[in-house]
């Protein structure tokens, strides 16, 4: 873009280029005029000189025609020649007459003998210049011719050149100063225009352009405001997206990325090659195909998280100009899908075991294969497996209710009630258990506001686990107390400790998963479904609480539930 300085130079140069040819043309024209005027004056002087000598001869002032007389009457630059009627030269002021050729063919001589006077202009090879000849017929019949070398235009220029150069230089200096002044007068109003002002004073000729610029300025301001609002909206949307978003150019460089993408790959990923962000072959192959114009999807594991990645090409005029890459965190979904598969497999397995036993024993009784004395024991086993099956189905239904969010609707009326009394009632159900496990209640008495039925279920499952996985004659202790929550609010603390077999450390992270068992053979002996602790976890989370597990193999287990009061 050209600036003010360039415009100033162009205007100044324009003035100079306009004035310089004018000065040169004027100098040439004046030289030609001076040359013509000088030439005219010089020719007139030759004619006057010739007429003067002719008159002197005619009036008798000059007598006999002698060379010395003519020589004295003629300036050194003028040549006088007397020619006889036959064309022979009688007298010449420069050369001996005998040495000169016949002049009867000269135009001026022919005209002078015929008309009394004659003149001509021609180039003289001898003198190498233009010569002017003027001839007058004398009274004695001879012809008097006066000639003189006439200076050419080049000669005039040579004489006038120093003066013309001096004048041209002076005129150019004055023209330069004038051009500078005019340029300043033109540029100053333009350079002082304040486009932010509402009233702009400028040349009338430029007013339409100023108005157009003002309209365009307003339109640009509106467009910029719209673009700014749109950019802010896009930044707000992309900045708060949970999904990672990366825009890639057609050279595979990262143009921009949102906060989620930076958290996945690091803070400074702009301008880096997207291929350097992830070395996974599926990712790099998908990027290449996307930049070629194809939509792609891939599953990646980055930083311990699983992402579903979607590659969308950006087209312009039918060609791929870049790509949009979206990273959607699918970790929880993958975990849920894995748990669903495991849950389905476990449910199938757990249901199949009692059903197989029931079916086999029923077939034996129906077909008369069972002995009369075995029927009673078979019926007892069928009853036992049926109860186990019903308990398993109840637990599965209960977990489904938690998944669907409908479990907390049962007994939804929440009112203050005393936790001690509920715990004592639950413990009473385990008095006199076959293994002789002592169940005791300790701690404080206080009221809480929670779903009574769900807390009842929580206590039952924890105490049931403590009894099942205990030693014969062991103990289970239920301790109730108040604690301070994370936000400083009062929290109810329920701890159930047993003196049982304990849980090895490698199993602590998975013990609350559905159907997870540390020892499958022991679980089958105790008749557990593997869903009790999973139900405890759901009930605790439904009350905004959390779980803690302390256990060591052979040293017993303590499960602590913190729930909001």
Buried (B, 14 or more C-beta within 10 A) or exposed (E): EEEEEEBBEEBBEEBBEEBBEEBEEBBEEEBEEBBEEBBEEBBEBBBEBBBEBBEEBEEEEBEEBEBEBBBEBBEEEBBBBBBBEEBBBBBBBEEEBEEBEEBBEBBBBBBBBEEEBBBBEEEEEEEEEBBBBBBBBBEEEBBBBBBBBBBBBEEBBEBBEEEBEEBBEEBBEEBBEEBBEEBEEBBEEEEEBEEEEEEBEEEEEBEEEBEEBEEEEEEEEEEEEEEEEEEEEEEEEBEEBEBBBBBBBBEBBBBBBBBBBBEBBEEEBEEBEBBEBBEBEBBBEBBBBBBEBEEBEBEBEBEEBBBBBBBBBBEEEEEBEBBBBBBBBBEEEBEEEEBEEBBEEBBEEBBEBBEEBBEEBBEBBEEEEBEEEBEEEBBEBBEBBBEBBEBBBEBBEBBEBBEEEEBBEEBEEEEEBEBBEBBEEBBEEBEEBEEEBBBEBEBEEBEBEBBBBBBBBBBBBBBBBBBBBBBEEBBBBBBBBEEEBEEEEEBBBBBBBBBBBBBBEEBBEEBBBBBBBBBEEEBEEBBBBBBBBBBBBBBBEBBEBBBEBBBEBEEBBBBBBBBBB
